[in-house]
């Protein structure tokens, strides 16, 4: 029987640390059921394995007879896989000036479309330098026009908001599946 009292950071109670009168026992080569804790510890000791509490909130707590180090390794492996499967959200920024001309606007609009098609969010903002803050209405109109031109590709997550010297709008890509379904019906 192995005792890992050195691991103070471990989140599972093992062996003698389990201080409840009875436990539900699960695991390989074990008859599943409710056992007194002493009996479960004796079974684990006979198999030269650890009694690990895997669900402390259940009534009675669920314990597994397993090698604790192997159990920790499997937990870390599962967490790593879940982290890899998690969707990573990319935010691309597009900067405008309050008096952006049409060519520059169209160039940035084309880039925003490609970002949204890749699945990235777009954070478009108008940056006001010096006295150009007087044109904040113009900046808001520009951002709303930008959002309107991208309505086939994105939905507005956050309407234009002035934060310091920047007016920001957030756009989220529309789901590709729903956009494809809408096209054939037209």
N, C-alpha and C positions, 0 to 999 in steps of 0.2 A: 504494500500500500504506500502510495506516495503522498507526502504532505507538502503543499506549496505555501507555507506561511510567509515566505520571503516576498511573495507577490502581494503587496498592499493595495495595488491599484486594480486588482481583479474584481470584476463585477459579479461573479458567481460564488456562492458559498459552496464549499466542498467538504467532504468527509465529516470530521468532528465539528465543523462550523455550523452544520445544519442542526438547529436546536428546536425542532418541532416533534411532537409525539409520533406522527405517522406521515408517510409520504406515498405518492403514487409513483410506482417504479416503471420506467420504460427503458428500452435499450435492446441491443443485440444479445441473443442467447439468454434472455431473462424472461421469466413468466411475468407478464404485465399484470399489475394489480396494486392494491393498497397494502402496504407493509408497515410494521412499526419501524421507526428510524434505525434502531439497533440491529434489527434483522437485515435491513437493506445495507447497512454498513458491513455486516458480517458477509453478505453475499459478494459485495464489491471486494472485500479483503481476500476472499477465497479465490476470486478471479484475478487478483493482483491488479485491480483497476481502481478508479476513483468514483465516488458517489458525487455527482455534480447536480446542483439545483438549477434547473433550466427555466422553471416558471414559478417564481416565489409567490406570486399573487393568487395562484390557483388554490382551491381548497379540496383536498390537501395539496401542498406544493408538489410539483412534478420534478422528479429527479431521474437522471440517466446514469447508468453504469458505463463508464468509458474512460479512456486515458485522457486526463485533463489537458495535457499539452497538445494532443491531437485535436481535442475539442476546440481549444483556443485557435489553433491553426485553421480549422475549418470555418470558424466564425470570421476570422480575418479575411479568409479567401472569399466568403460570401459577401462581406462588406465591400471588398475590392471590386467584385463583379457588379454589384448594385451601383457602385460609384461610376463604373465604366459605362453602364447602361443608361445612367442619368442623362437627360437631355441638357446639353450645354447651350445656353442662350448667348448668342453673339450680338453685341450692339454696335452698329456702325454709325458714325457721326457724319453729318453733312452740314457745312457751315455756309451761311449766306451773310451778305452785308445788307443793310436796309435798302440800298439802291442797286440791287443785283440786276444786270441787264438780261434780256431774253435768251441770248446764246448761252451765257453762263448758267442760267436757270435750267434750260433744256439739257445741258450737259450733266448737271447734278441730278436732274430728274431721271435721266437714263441710268446713272449709277445707282440711284435709290431703287429703281425697278429691279436691277440685277441683284442687289443686296437682298431685297424682299423675296425674290424667286429662290435664292439660296437658303432662305429660312431665317435670315438675320433680322433683328429689330432695327429700325432706323430712328435715330435721334437727330432731328433737324433743328438747327438753331440759327437765329439771326444775332450777330454780334454787333453791339453798338459801341463805336469808338467816340470818345469826346462828346461833342454836342449832337452827334447823330441820334442820341437817345430821344431827341425831339420827334423822330420819325417812327416811334414805336407802333403807331397805328398802321403805318406802311409795312412794318415788319410782320405784324399780326396778319395783315391781308396776304402778304407773301406766303406765310406758313399755311394759312387756310387754303390758298390756291394750290399749294404744293400737296396738301392732304387730299384735296378734291381731285387733282390730276392722278393721284395714286389710288383712288378708291377701288379700282378693279384688283389691285395687288395687296392692299393693306387696309386695316381699320385703325381708326384713331384710338390710341390707348390713353393719351393725355392731351387735352386741348392746349393751345398756346398759353404759356405761363411765363411771366417776366421774373427772372432770377438774377438779380444784380444787373450786369450789363448784357445779359443774354435772354432772349425769348426762345423758349424751348417747346417743341411738340414731339411726342413719341408716337411712332407708328409700328404696329405689329402685323406681321404677314398673315394674310388670310390662309386658311388651311387649303392645301393644294387639292385635296379630294373634293371639297365643296365647290371650288372654282371650276374644276373639270366637269362636275355634274351640271352646273348651271349653263355651260356653253352649248351642249347639244340641244337643250330645250328651247333655245332662241330661234 
